[in-house]
């Protein structure tokens, strides 16, 4: 369950560090532990195991964070210069020690597409992993956010008539973002939907909607678990749904 970063480092990571690199790489990294499937229509769960780097409501074109003096905007997160919806963005970094199976935060119908890196190759993400292991978060080491290959997953929730996004960002050494689902598959809440190899990041993007208020439940730098930890509570406002 969700815990302070220091507690995770002193607990699970300290135990795993006793293993050899070969054991970690060959036997542990690709683990896919059984987890109870929680169904809770009042919450969005975490899509990934990892550390919360940032969580912010951003307007189109607004900075989500600053990297070496350069804005990382909502359009950069989405890999789409035309994206124009004010959104809540939560960035989760998956270290070498984390489970790399991603799960559906709220059940719905999935569509996805691969977005190629802006440059010819992805940038490394190892510096951020080292930061986390040293109990710090340094946005200046997050250059990869501006450039790297990503998978854009769009989930439409029929029960809410609402669409949200999961953005998977690949590391320099990653050669696989592997979807488990087919296009237009119906996914249940907290179901496994994809795998990213090695260090990587997942961003949860929720477009703002006047029918809902999104309440953040956890703090930045906390370590969380996919399918187990609630990130956001959905509060329903007394507003009629839009006509389509």
C-alpha positions as protocol buffer text, in pm:
chain_id: "A"
residue {
  index: 1
  type: UNK
  ca { x: 0 y: 0 z: 0 }
}
residue {
  index: 2
  type: UNK
  ca { x: 99 y: 367 z: -35 }
}
residue {
  index: 3
  type: UNK
  ca { x: 385 y: 471 z: 191 }
}
residue {
  index: 4
  type: UNK
  ca { x: 637 y: 747 z: 242 }
}
residue {
  index: 5
  type: UNK
  ca { x: 934 y: 719 z: 4 }
}
residue {
  index: 6
  type: UNK
  ca { x: 1181 y: 673 z: 290 }
}
residue {
  index: 7
  type: UNK
  ca { x: 977 y: 384 z: 435 }
}
residue {
  index: 8
  type: UNK
  ca { x: 972 y: 208 z: 96 }
}
residue {
  index: 9
  type: UNK
  ca { x: 1349 y: 256 z: 53 }
}
residue {
  index: 10
  type: UNK
  ca { x: 1423 y: 129 z: 404 }
}
residue {
  index: 11
  type: UNK
  ca { x: 1185 y: -163 z: 366 }
}
residue {
  index: 12
  type: UNK
  ca { x: 1124 y: -330 z: 28 }
}
residue {
  index: 13
  type: UNK
  ca { x: 1422 y: -175 z: -155 }
}
residue {
  index: 14
  type: UNK
  ca { x: 1664 y: -257 z: 126 }
}
residue {
  index: 15
  type: UNK
  ca { x: 1555 y: -622 z: 114 }
}
residue {
  index: 16
  type: UNK
  ca { x: 1572 y: -642 z: -265 }
}
residue {
  index: 17
  type: UNK
  ca { x: 1917 y: -484 z: -267 }
}
residue {
  index: 18
  type: UNK
  ca { x: 2049 y: -797 z: -95 }
}
residue {
  index: 19
  type: UNK
  ca { x: 1990 y: -985 z: -420 }
}
residue {
  index: 20
  type: UNK
  ca { x: 2252 y: -992 z: -696 }
}
residue {
  index: 21
  type: UNK
  ca { x: 2199 y: -783 z: -1009 }
}
residue {
  index: 22
  type: UNK
  ca { x: 2151 y: -1104 z: -1207 }
}
residue {
  index: 23
  type: UNK
  ca { x: 1880 y: -1228 z: -971 }
}
residue {
  index: 24
  type: UNK
  ca { x: 1704 y: -894 z: -984 }
}
residue {
  index: 25
  type: UNK
  ca { x: 1723 y: -869 z: -1363 }
}
residue {
  index: 26
  type: UNK
  ca { x: 1635 y: -1227 z: -1453 }
}
residue {
  index: 27
  type: UNK
  ca { x: 1397 y: -1339 z: -1179 }
}
residue {
  index: 28
  type: UNK
  ca { x: 1254 y: -1037 z: -1007 }
}
residue {
  index: 29
  type: UNK
  ca { x: 1212 y: -757 z: -1258 }
}
residue {
  index: 30
  type: UNK
  ca { x: 949 y: -932 z: -1473 }
}
residue {
  index: 31
  type: UNK
  ca { x: 738 y: -1041 z: -1177 }
}
residue {
  index: 32
  type: UNK
  ca { x: 361 y: -1013 z: -1207 }
}
residue {
  index: 33
  type: UNK
  ca { x: 223 y: -1061 z: -855 }
}
residue {
  index: 34
  type: UNK
  ca { x: -138 y: -1164 z: -801 }
}
residue {
  index: 35
  type: UNK
  ca { x: -345 y: -875 z: -669 }
}
residue {
  index: 36
  type: UNK
  ca { x: -706 y: -849 z: -564 }
}
residue {
  index: 37
  type: UNK
  ca { x: -918 y: -666 z: -821 }
}
residue {
  index: 38
  type: UNK
  ca { x: -1085 y: -375 z: -645 }
}
residue {
  index: 39
  type: UNK
  ca { x: -1396 y: -221 z: -801 }
}
residue {
  index: 40
  type: UNK
  ca { x: -1476 y: 122 z: -658 }
}
residue {
  index: 41
  type: UNK
  ca { x: -1664 y: 369 z: -876 }
}
residue {
  index: 42
  type: UNK
  ca { x: -1586 y: 660 z: -645 }
}
residue {
  index: 43
  type: UNK
  ca { x: -1211 y: 651 z: -709 }
}
residue {
  index: 44
  type: UNK
  ca { x: -936 y: 636 z: -970 }
}
residue {
  index: 45
  type: UNK
  ca { x: -663 y: 393 z: -866 }
}
residue {
  index: 46
  type: UNK
  ca { x: -294 y: 414 z: -950 }
}
residue {
  index: 47
  type: UNK
  ca { x: -207 y: 280 z: -1298 }
}
residue {
  index: 48
  type: UNK
  ca { x: 151 y: 198 z: -1196 }
}
residue {
  index: 49
  type: UNK
  ca { x: 382 y: 101 z: -912 }
}
residue {
  index: 50
  type: UNK
  ca { x: 624 y: 386 z: -848 }
}
residue {
  index: 51
  type: UNK
  ca { x: 692 y: 725 z: -695 }
}
residue {
  index: 52
  type: UNK
  ca { x: 465 y: 1027 z: -750 }
}
residue {
  index: 53
  type: UNK
  ca { x: 683 y: 1293 z: -917 }
}
residue {
  index: 54
  type: UNK
  ca { x: 417 y: 1558 z: -965 }
}
residue {
  index: 55
  type: UNK
  ca { x: 42 y: 1611 z: -953 }
}
residue {
  index: 56
  type: UNK
  ca { x: -103 y: 1932 z: -1088 }
}
residue {
  index: 57
  type: UNK
  ca { x: -402 y: 2087 z: -1263 }
}
residue {
  index: 58
  type: UNK
  ca { x: -274 y: 2251 z: -1582 }
}
residue {
  index: 59
  type: UNK
  ca { x: -438 y: 2467 z: -1846 }
}
residue {
  index: 60
  type: UNK
  ca { x: -362 y: 2408 z: -2217 }
}
residue {
  index: 61
  type: UNK
  ca { x: -11 y: 2534 z: -2280 }
}
residue {
  index: 62
  type: UNK
  ca { x: 58 y: 2577 z: -1908 }
}
residue {
  index: 63
  type: UNK
  ca { x: 372 y: 2444 z: -1742 }
}
residue {
  index: 64
  type: UNK
  ca { x: 337 y: 2113 z: -1557 }
}
residue {
  index: 65
  type: UNK
  ca { x: 696 y: 2152 z: -1438 }
}
residue {
  index: 66
  type: UNK
  ca { x: 1014 y: 2329 z: -1544 }
}
residue {
  index: 67
  type: UNK
  ca { x: 1312 y: 2131 z: -1675 }
}
residue {
  index: 68
  type: UNK
  ca { x: 1639 y: 2326 z: -1700 }
}
residue {
  index: 69
  type: UNK
  ca { x: 1450 y: 2649 z: -1757 }
}
residue {
  index: 70
  type: UNK
  ca { x: 1220 y: 2501 z: -2024 }
}
residue {
  index: 71
  type: UNK
  ca { x: 848 y: 2449 z: -1968 }
}
residue {
  index: 72
  type: UNK
  ca { x: 712 y: 2096 z: -1981 }
}
residue {
  index: 73
  type: UNK
  ca { x: 351 y: 2165 z: -2081 }
}
residue {
  index: 74
  type: UNK
  ca { x: 26 y: 1975 z: -2087 }
}
residue {
  index: 75
  type: UNK
  ca { x: 68 y: 1931 z: -2464 }
}
residue {
  index: 76
  type: UNK
  ca { x: 414 y: 1782 z: -2402 }
}
residue {
  index: 77
  type: UNK
  ca { x: 262 y: 1532 z: -2158 }
}
residue {
  index: 78
  type: UNK
  ca { x: 7 y: 1426 z: -2420 }
}
residue {
  index: 79
  type: UNK
  ca { x: 251 y: 1434 z: -2711 }
}
residue {
  index: 80
  type: UNK
  ca { x: -16 y: 1637 z: -2890 }
}
residue {
  index: 81
  type: UNK
  ca { x: 20 y: 2008 z: -2972 }
}
residue {
  index: 82
  type: UNK
  ca { x: -354 y: 2035 z: -3038 }
}
residue {
  index: 83
  type: UNK
  ca { x: -461 y: 1908 z: -2694 }
}
residue {
  index: 84
  type: UNK
  ca { x: -671 y: 2188 z: -2542 }
}
residue {
  index: 85
  type: UNK
  ca { x: -845 y: 2056 z: -2230 }
}
residue {
  index: 86
  type: UNK
  ca { x: -751 y: 2176 z: -1880 }
}
residue {
  index: 87
  type: UNK
  ca { x: -649 y: 1856 z: -1700 }
}
residue {
  index: 88
  type: UNK
  ca { x: -526 y: 1703 z: -1378 }
}
residue {
  index: 89
  type: UNK
  ca { x: -188 y: 1538 z: -1443 }
}
residue {
  index: 90
  type: UNK
  ca { x: -18 y: 1286 z: -1212 }
}
residue {
  index: 91
  type: UNK
  ca { x: 332 y: 1158 z: -1303 }
}
residue {
  index: 92
  type: UNK
  ca { x: 450 y: 824 z: -1160 }
}
residue {
  index: 93
  type: UNK
  ca { x: 809 y: 703 z: -1204 }
}
residue {
  index: 94
  type: UNK
  ca { x: 874 y: 328 z: -1209 }
}
residue {
  index: 95
  type: UNK
  ca { x: 1218 y: 231 z: -1083 }
}
residue {
  index: 96
  type: UNK
  ca { x: 1410 y: -91 z: -1140 }
}
residue {
  index: 97
  type: UNK
  ca { x: 1263 y: -217 z: -811 }
}
residue {
  index: 98
  type: UNK
  ca { x: 900 y: -162 z: -910 }
}
residue {
  index: 99
  type: UNK
  ca { x: 654 y: -401 z: -1074 }
}
residue {
  index: 100
  type: UNK
  ca { x: 625 y: -287 z: -1438 }
}
residue {
  index: 101
  type: UNK
  ca { x: 275 y: -416 z: -1505 }
}
residue {
  index: 102
  type: UNK
  ca { x: 30 y: -129 z: -1558 }
}
residue {
  index: 103
  type: UNK
  ca { x: -336 y: -142 z: -1458 }
}
residue {
  index: 104
  type: UNK
  ca { x: -659 y: 40 z: -1548 }
}
residue {
  index: 105
  type: UNK
  ca { x: -744 y: 313 z: -1291 }
}
residue {
  index: 106
  type: UNK
  ca { x: -1115 y: 322 z: -1384 }
}
residue {
  index: 107
  type: UNK
  ca { x: -1295 y: 72 z: -1606 }
}
residue {
  index: 108
  type: UNK
  ca { x: -1375 y: 162 z: -1967 }
}
residue {
  index: 109
  type: UNK
  ca { x: -1307 y: 106 z: -2337 }
}
residue {
  index: 110
  type: UNK
  ca { x: -942 y: 141 z: -2439 }
}
residue {
  index: 111
  type: UNK
  ca { x: -778 y: 280 z: -2753 }
}
residue {
  index: 112
  type: UNK
  ca { x: -405 y: 335 z: -2784 }
}
residue {
  index: 113
  type: UNK
  ca { x: -136 y: 459 z: -3021 }
}
residue {
  index: 114
  type: UNK
  ca { x: 241 y: 478 z: -3016 }
}
residue {
  index: 115
  type: UNK
  ca { x: 402 y: 822 z: -3033 }
}
residue {
  index: 116
  type: UNK
  ca { x: 757 y: 815 z: -3167 }
}
residue {
  index: 117
  type: UNK
  ca { x: 1043 y: 996 z: -2987 }
}
residue {
  index: 118
  type: UNK
  ca { x: 1102 y: 1357 z: -3091 }
}
residue {
  index: 119
  type: UNK
  ca { x: 1471 y: 1277 z: -3139 }
}
residue {
  index: 120
  type: UNK
  ca { x: 1613 y: 968 z: -3308 }
}
residue {
  index: 121
  type: UNK
  ca { x: 1668 y: 791 z: -2976 }
}
residue {
  index: 122
  type: UNK
  ca { x: 1515 y: 806 z: -2630 }
}
residue {
  index: 123
  type: UNK
  ca { x: 1697 y: 983 z: -2349 }
}
residue {
  index: 124
  type: UNK
  ca { x: 1805 y: 793 z: -2035 }
}
residue {
  index: 125
  type: UNK
  ca { x: 1594 y: 799 z: -1717 }
}
residue {
  index: 126
  type: UNK
  ca { x: 1853 y: 654 z: -1479 }
}
residue {
  index: 127
  type: UNK
  ca { x: 1929 y: 991 z: -1314 }
}
residue {
  index: 128
  type: UNK
  ca { x: 1574 y: 1016 z: -1180 }
}
residue {
  index: 129
  type: UNK
  ca { x: 1595 y: 663 z: -1044 }
}
residue {
  index: 130
  type: UNK
  ca { x: 1915 y: 758 z: -861 }
}
residue {
  index: 131
  type: UNK
  ca { x: 1744 y: 1071 z: -728 }
}
residue {
  index: 132
  type: UNK
  ca { x: 1456 y: 864 z: -588 }
}
residue {
  index: 133
  type: UNK
  ca { x: 1694 y: 618 z: -423 }
}
residue {
  index: 134
  type: UNK
  ca { x: 1863 y: 921 z: -263 }
}
residue {
  index: 135
  type: UNK
  ca { x: 1523 y: 1052 z: -145 }
}
residue {
  index: 136
  type: UNK
  ca { x: 1516 y: 1360 z: -370 }
}
residue {
  index: 137
  type: UNK
  ca { x: 1324 y: 1471 z: -678 }
}
residue {
  index: 138
  type: UNK
  ca { x: 1509 y: 1692 z: -928 }
}
residue {
  index: 139
  type: UNK
  ca { x: 1310 y: 1809 z: -1235 }
}
residue {
  index: 140
  type: UNK
  ca { x: 1636 y: 1906 z: -1410 }
}
residue {
  index: 141
  type: UNK
  ca { x: 1706 y: 1533 z: -1456 }
}
residue {
  index: 142
  type: UNK
  ca { x: 1376 y: 1479 z: -1638 }
}
residue {
  index: 143
  type: UNK
  ca { x: 1483 y: 1574 z: -1992 }
}
residue {
  index: 144
  type: UNK
  ca { x: 1332 y: 1247 z: -2116 }
}
residue {
  index: 145
  type: UNK
  ca { x: 984 y: 1390 z: -2060 }
}
residue {
  index: 146
  type: UNK
  ca { x: 1030 y: 1631 z: -2349 }
}
residue {
  index: 147
  type: UNK
  ca { x: 1166 y: 1381 z: -2600 }
}
residue {
  index: 148
  type: UNK
  ca { x: 1101 y: 1013 z: -2537 }
}
residue {
  index: 149
  type: UNK
  ca { x: 875 y: 766 z: -2712 }
}
residue {
  index: 150
  type: UNK
  ca { x: 539 y: 719 z: -2546 }
}
residue {
  index: 151
  type: UNK
  ca { x: 222 y: 515 z: -2572 }
}
residue {
  index: 152
  type: UNK
  ca { x: -98 y: 717 z: -2553 }
}
residue {
  index: 153
  type: UNK
  ca { x: -389 y: 521 z: -2404 }
}
residue {
  index: 154
  type: UNK
  ca { x: -738 y: 670 z: -2416 }
}
residue {
  index: 155
  type: UNK
  ca { x: -1008 y: 518 z: -2194 }
}
residue {
  index: 156
  type: UNK
  ca { x: -1374 y: 602 z: -2243 }
}
residue {
  index: 157
  type: UNK
  ca { x: -1593 y: 534 z: -1937 }
}
residue {
  index: 158
  type: UNK
  ca { x: -1953 y: 467 z: -2053 }
}
residue {
  index: 159
  type: UNK
  ca { x: -2099 y: 490 z: -1701 }
}
residue {
  index: 160
  type: UNK
  ca { x: -1963 y: 847 z: -1665 }
}
residue {
  index: 161
  type: UNK
  ca { x: -1968 y: 943 z: -2035 }
}
residue {
  index: 162
  type: UNK
  ca { x: -1611 y: 1056 z: -1977 }
}
residue {
  index: 163
  type: UNK
  ca { x: -1269 y: 1000 z: -2137 }
}
residue {
  index: 164
  type: UNK
  ca { x: -931 y: 1002 z: -1960 }
}
residue {
  index: 165
  type: UNK
  ca { x: -575 y: 918 z: -2063 }
}
residue {
  index: 166
  type: UNK
  ca { x: -278 y: 707 z: -1954 }
}
residue {
  index: 167
  type: UNK
  ca { x: 56 y: 810 z: -2107 }
}
residue {
  index: 168
  type: UNK
  ca { x: 341 y: 555 z: -2088 }
}
residue {
  index: 169
  type: UNK
  ca { x: 690 y: 701 z: -2135 }
}
residue {
  index: 170
  type: UNK
  ca { x: 981 y: 480 z: -2240 }
}
residue {
  index: 171
  type: UNK
  ca { x: 1340 y: 478 z: -2111 }
}
residue {
  index: 172
  type: UNK
  ca { x: 1648 y: 498 z: -2338 }
}
residue {
  index: 173
  type: UNK
  ca { x: 1698 y: 122 z: -2316 }
}
residue {
  index: 174
  type: UNK
  ca { x: 1332 y: 26 z: -2350 }
}
residue {
  index: 175
  type: UNK
  ca { x: 1245 y: -171 z: -2662 }
}
residue {
  index: 176
  type: UNK
  ca { x: 899 y: -281 z: -2557 }
}
residue {
  index: 177
  type: UNK
  ca { x: 580 y: -114 z: -2442 }
}
residue {
  index: 178
  type: UNK
  ca { x: 358 y: -419 z: -2470 }
}
residue {
  index: 179
  type: UNK
  ca { x: -24 y: -380 z: -2464 }
}
residue {
  index: 180
  type: UNK
  ca { x: -217 y: -681 z: -2340 }
}
residue {
  index: 181
  type: UNK
  ca { x: -550 y: -557 z: -2479 }
}
residue {
  index: 182
  type: UNK
  ca { x: -689 y: -513 z: -2830 }
}
residue {
  index: 183
  type: UNK
  ca { x: -821 y: -183 z: -2962 }
}
residue {
  index: 184
  type: UNK
  ca { x: -1169 y: -104 z: -2828 }
}
residue {
  index: 185
  type: UNK
  ca { x: -1148 y: -374 z: -2560 }
}
residue {
  index: 186
  type: UNK
  ca { x: -1360 y: -322 z: -2250 }
}
residue {
  index: 187
  type: UNK
  ca { x: -1130 y: -316 z: -1945 }
}
residue {
  index: 188
  type: UNK
  ca { x: -1240 y: -357 z: -1586 }
}
residue {
  index: 189
  type: UNK
  ca { x: -1105 y: -136 z: -1310 }
}
residue {
  index: 190
  type: UNK
  ca { x: -754 y: -239 z: -1198 }
}
residue {
  index: 191
  type: UNK
  ca { x: -721 y: -500 z: -1475 }
}
residue {
  index: 192
  type: UNK
  ca { x: -371 y: -548 z: -1620 }
}
residue {
  index: 193
  type: UNK
  ca { x: -345 y: -374 z: -1958 }
}
residue {
  index: 194
  type: UNK
  ca { x: 24 y: -329 z: -2043 }
}
residue {
  index: 195
  type: UNK
  ca { x: 392 y: -382 z: -1958 }
}
residue {
  index: 196
  type: UNK
  ca { x: 686 y: -142 z: -1992 }
}
residue {
  index: 197
  type: UNK
  ca { x: 1038 y: -283 z: -1966 }
}
residue {
  index: 198
  type: UNK
  ca { x: 1304 y: -129 z: -1742 }
}
residue {
  index: 199
  type: UNK
  ca { x: 1286 y: 220 z: -1593 }
}
residue {
  index: 200
  type: UNK
  ca { x: 989 y: 415 z: -1723 }
}
residue {
  index: 201
  type: UNK
  ca { x: 707 y: 652 z: -1633 }
}
residue {
  index: 202
  type: UNK
  ca { x: 329 y: 661 z: -1646 }
}
residue {
  index: 203
  type: UNK
  ca { x: 120 y: 979 z: -1640 }
}
residue {
  index: 204
  type: UNK
  ca { x: -250 y: 976 z: -1557 }
}
residue {
  index: 205
  type: UNK
  ca { x: -432 y: 1265 z: -1730 }
}
residue {
  index: 206
  type: UNK
  ca { x: -790 y: 1353 z: -1630 }
}
residue {
  index: 207
  type: UNK
  ca { x: -955 y: 1632 z: -1834 }
}
residue {
  index: 208
  type: UNK
  ca { x: -1152 y: 1864 z: -1606 }
}
residue {
  index: 209
  type: UNK
  ca { x: -1530 y: 1832 z: -1632 }
}
residue {
  index: 210
  type: UNK
  ca { x: -1786 y: 2052 z: -1456 }
}
residue {
  index: 211
  type: UNK
  ca { x: -1981 y: 1740 z: -1362 }
}
residue {
  index: 212
  type: UNK
  ca { x: -1698 y: 1621 z: -1135 }
}
residue {
  index: 213
  type: UNK
  ca { x: -1451 y: 1750 z: -879 }
}
residue {
  index: 214
  type: UNK
  ca { x: -1129 y: 1547 z: -852 }
}
residue {
  index: 215
  type: UNK
  ca { x: -989 y: 1524 z: -499 }
}
residue {
  index: 216
  type: UNK
  ca { x: -622 y: 1423 z: -464 }
}
residue {
  index: 217
  type: UNK
  ca { x: -568 y: 1165 z: -190 }
}
residue {
  index: 218
  type: UNK
  ca { x: -188 y: 1122 z: -174 }
}
residue {
  index: 219
  type: UNK
  ca { x: 121 y: 1345 z: -156 }
}
residue {
  index: 220
  type: UNK
  ca { x: 403 y: 1390 z: -403 }
}
residue {
  index: 221
  type: UNK
  ca { x: 708 y: 1165 z: -345 }
}
residue {
  index: 222
  type: UNK
  ca { x: 490 y: 889 z: -194 }
}
residue {
  index: 223
  type: UNK
  ca { x: 548 y: 536 z: -325 }
}
residue {
  index: 224
  type: UNK
  ca { x: 233 y: 372 z: -460 }
}
residue {
  index: 225
  type: UNK
  ca { x: 109 y: 44 z: -607 }
}
residue {
  index: 226
  type: UNK
  ca { x: -97 y: -19 z: -920 }
}
residue {
  index: 227
  type: UNK
  ca { x: -448 y: -147 z: -853 }
}
residue {
  index: 228
  type: UNK
  ca { x: -412 y: -114 z: -476 }
}
residue {
  index: 229
  type: UNK
  ca { x: -379 y: 257 z: -400 }
}
residue {
  index: 230
  type: UNK
  ca { x: -650 y: 515 z: -463 }
}
residue {
  index: 231
  type: UNK
  ca { x: -515 y: 835 z: -619 }
}
residue {
  index: 232
  type: UNK
  ca { x: -827 y: 1044 z: -676 }
}
residue {
  index: 233
  type: UNK
  ca { x: -1176 y: 1062 z: -531 }
}
residue {
  index: 234
  type: UNK
  ca { x: -1454 y: 1156 z: -774 }
}
residue {
  index: 235
  type: UNK
  ca { x: -1706 y: 1400 z: -626 }
}
residue {
  index: 236
  type: UNK
  ca { x: -2016 y: 1439 z: -842 }
}
residue {
  index: 237
  type: UNK
  ca { x: -2147 y: 1791 z: -891 }
}
residue {
  index: 238
  type: UNK
  ca { x: -2512 y: 1871 z: -950 }
}
residue {
  index: 239
  type: UNK
  ca { x: -2470 y: 1942 z: -1321 }
}
residue {
  index: 240
  type: UNK
  ca { x: -2659 y: 1792 z: -1614 }
}
residue {
  index: 241
  type: UNK
  ca { x: -2442 y: 1599 z: -1863 }
}
residue {
  index: 242
  type: UNK
  ca { x: -2372 y: 1775 z: -2195 }
}
residue {
  index: 243
  type: UNK
  ca { x: -2584 y: 1694 z: -2501 }
}
residue {
  index: 244
  type: UNK
  ca { x: -2397 y: 1500 z: -2768 }
}
